[in-house]
């Protein structure tokens, strides 16, 4: 499995390097050279390893089971008292280790490495953004509602081109705050610099007043954290489970759609468990009778099965978002389908034949 994972990682490293050469050409004048690109690609490898773990578990286990069957070692184990259920328990115990490893990679290592990679690239490009409009967030407070726009994130975590629109409980615009830069405070607040604040006061139904104040700094109390802003700017699948859960709670409390993030949250929960499904799917290969050189075709079949699982996982995620399916069901459906296939193969090939 380590060799298979290394082979796939090197393949993706090559693909990412070829794609990243375009960025080297575009921003090479300000210091983003090939060494920096290699570091950036290396930091993206934990995310690829996390995505590849079910495939590598399946291929590695199939190869081992097929080799044991080809050399008649598994036949000797069976005649020594190794029954199908005991063999399954042994593989599941090993699969639990891969589940824990996959969870640790996807929930701790990959988000940290991805964030470091994005900040590294931003230090040469100047900022991380989601397009011309930036990232939009909402927050509901006791004395009003806020629509927040962050233009970009700098490499040091500083927000750029911050705009905050305040509305009263009737939906009327009360004030607008524009800050060139902003930082996250230590006590649930933002510290904005070079601020232009405009307040709209309605004296009666026909007349109103507009007050404008320019200041060097402004403190705005808010519960919107750096992780929430990063979630709006960066890809949700690169977040940890706890950060995703907190961001979903924030979106729900502000009456915003959180389905995309809920699907990613449940994927984080169910995806490591797919390693258990893969070891069950590989067990029947130990009961086949292989001829010399016949392992390659079965390993190739394992590769196709693993690739189809990843494709199904991605397709069902997008399909569930479009169709409005339950997030937990959308995330669990690929594992359910392959679990049924695994148990069917185990029952028919192992227990009955």
N, C-alpha and C positions, 0 to 999 in steps of 0.2 A: 504493500500500500504506500509506503514511503517513496518507493521508486516511481510508482504510477503518479503520485501527487507531484513529485519533482518534475517528471516529464511534462505533465499538463501545465505546471507553473512556468516552466521555461518556454513552452509554446505560447502561452498568453503574454509572457514577458516580451517575446519577439514581436507579437502582434501590436502590443501597446507601444513598443519602441518605434515601430514603423509609423504608427498613427501620431505619435508625439513629435516626430521629426518636423511636422508642419508647424507646430508651435515654436520649435527651435528656430525655424526660419523667420517666423513672424516677429518674435520678441527677442531674438538673439542679440539685438543691439544693446539691450539693457541688462545683459548678464545671464540670460537663460540659455545656457549652452548644453552640450551633450552630457557632461557629468551631472549637471543639475536635473536633466531629464531622466537619467538613469536612477538617480536617487528618488525622484518622484514616482517612477514606475515601480521601483522596489517597495516603496511604501504602500502601493496599491495591491501588492501581492496577497496580503492577508485576506482582502475581500474576495479575491479570486479563489483562494484556498477554501474559504468558507462556502462559496458557491459550488465548488468541485467535490466537497467531501462525500456526499452520497454516491457520486460516480466512482470515486477512487475506492471507497469501501466496497462497492459492488464488484468492481473489476479485480481488486486485490483478493477478495474472498473467493470469487469464482476461480481465479487462477490457482489458489492454494487448494481448494476442494477438488478441482480437476486433476491437479498433480498428485494428490493423495489417492485419487481413484485410479489414475493411470499406473502408478507404481504399486497398486494393490495394498498400500498401507491402510487405507480406510477399510478395506475388506477384512484385514487382520483385526482392526479395532472393533469392527462389528462382530466378528466371531469371538472376540474377547469380552463381549457383553455391552458394547456401546450401542444402545438403542437409539431410535430416531429422536425421542423426546429428550433424552440426555444430551445428544449432540446439539439439539436446538437450544437447550439451556446454556450450554457452553458458549455457543455463538452469540446468544443474546447477552451473556455477561460481558463478552468482549465488545459487543455492540454498544453497551452502556458506556464503556470508556470512550468510544468514538462520539457518542452523544454529548458527553461532558466536554470533550475536546472541541467539538464543533460549536457548542454553545459559548465556550470561553473565547474562541476565535471571533465569532460573529457578534458577541455582545460587549467585548472589552478590547481585544487587540485590533480588529478591523476598524471600528469607529475612531479609535485614537489615531491609528496609522493614516486613515483617510483624511481626518481633520488636519493632521500634520502635513500631509501631502498637499492639500488644498492651500494651506497657509504658506507653504514653501513656494508653490507656484504663484500665489498672490503677491509674494514679496518681490517677484520679478515682473509680473504683469501689472501690479499696483493695487488690485482689488479682486474680490469675488462677487459676482452679481448674477442675477437670474434673467437679465435682459434689460431693455430700456426702461421698463416701468418699476423695476426693483421688486422687493418682497412686501406683501401687504399682510397685516395682522389686525385683529380686532380685540378690544378689551372692554368689558362691562364693569363699571365701578358704581359705587353707591350713589354718586352725585352726577353721573353722566356716562355716555358711551364714547369710545374713542376708536378712530380708524388710524392705523399707524402704517407709514410707508418708509422703508429703509432702502435707499438706493443701492448700496453695496457694502461689503465688509472688507476692511483692510487686513493686511497680513498680521497685524498685532491685535486683531479683534475689535478695532475701532469701527463704529458705524459711520457711514458717509451719507450726506444728503437726507437727513431725517426730517420727516414731515408728520405732524400729529394733528388730526382734526378732531375737535371736541364737539359733541352733539348733546343736547339736553334730552330729557325723557320723552319729548314730543318729536324728536327727530330734527330739530332746528340747529343749524350750525352756530356754535357759541364762540369758538376761538380756533385759530390756526397757528401752530408753532412750527417754525422752520429753523433747523440747526444744520450748520455745515458739517459738523462732526458730533459724535456722541459716544459716551462710554457707559458701561454698566457699573452702577454703584454697588456698595456693599450692603445697603439696607433697603433693598427692593425699590430702587430708583434708577433713573438715568441722568447722567450729567452731560448736558448739551452745551456746545461752544458756538459762539458767534450766532446768537439766536435772534430771530425776527418774529415777534409775537403780535398777532392781530386779533383783537377782541371785537365781537359784533354785539352791540347792545340795542335792543328794540325798546324804544320809549313808549310807543303806542302802535296802533295798527297801521299807521301811515308813515311814521317817521322812525328813524333809527340813527345810531351813531357807531362809527368805526374808530377804534383806538389802536394805535400802532406803537409798540415799544421795541427798541433795539437794545440788546444787552450782550455782554461778553459771555455770560454763562447763565444756565437755567437748570434747576433741579426739578425733575418731573417724577412724582411717585408712581410706580407701576409694579405689577407682579410679572410682567413679561421678562423672561430670563434670556441669557445669552444662548442657551440651548434651543429655546423656542425660535429665536431669530435665525439661528443656524439651520433649524429644521425648515424654515420657510425659504432659505437661500440655497441650502444644499439638498441632496437627495435623501428622502426619508428612509430608504433601505440601509443607509450608512449609519443610522442612529442606533443607540442601545435600547434595550427593552424598556428600562425605567424612563429614559428621556422620551421615548415614543408615548408611553402611557401618560406622562405628565402633559405632553403636548396635546394629546387627544382630549384630556380633561379640560384643558384651556379652550380648545375649539368648541367642545360641547357646551361649556358654560357661557360662551359668547354666541351661541346659535349658529355656528359655522359647520359646514360639512366636514366630517372627519373620517369618511369611509375609506379613503385611500390610505390614511395613516393607520386605521384600524386593521385593514388587511395586512399591512406590513407588520403591525404588532403581532397578529396571530401567526404570520409566517415565521416571525422570530421564535414563537413558542413551538410550532409544529415542525419546522424545518430540521432541527437537530434530530428529532425522533425518526426521521426518514432513514437514518443509518441503521436502526433496528429492522426496518422493512427490507433494506438491502441485504443484510446478512441472512434473513429468512429466505429471500429470493435466491440466494447463492447456494444454500444448503443442498437442494436436489442435485446439483452438479456432482456432488460426491458419490451419488448412487448410480451414475452413468458408467458404462464400460467403454473406455476410450481406446482407440487404436493409436499407434505411433504417429505423432504429429497432428492429432485431431484436436488438440487443446486450442489452437489458434482460432478456429471458427467459433468455439464457445466463448472465448474471451471477447471476440469481436461482437458476438451477440450481447454480451454483458455491456460493452461500450454503447451499443445502440439502445439498450434498455435504460442505461443511465442518462444518456443524452435525451431520450424521449421524456424521462421524468423531469429534467430541468426545463425542457421546452413546455411540457404540460403545466408545470408550476408557474411559469411566466405567463402563458396564454390565459390560464384560468384566473390569474390575478387581474389582468386587464379586462377579461370578460366579466368577472364579478363586479368590477367597478362600473362598467357600462350598464349591466343588467340590474344593478342594485341588490345583489345577493347578500346574504348575511356574511359579515367579514370572517367569522370563525369557520363557517362552512366553506367559504371560498379558499381559505388558507389550508384547511384540512383535507379538501377533496382529493388532491393528488396523492397524499399519503393513504387515504382510504382506498382509492382505486388500486394502488400498487400493493397495499396490504392484502386485499382480496386476491390479487394475482399471486402473491407470495404464498398465501395459505392454500390456494387452490393447487398450485404446483407442488407444495409440500404434501398435501393430502393425496393427490393422484400419483405422483412419482415415488414418494417415499413410503407412505403408509399402505397404499393399495398395491403397488407394483413391486 
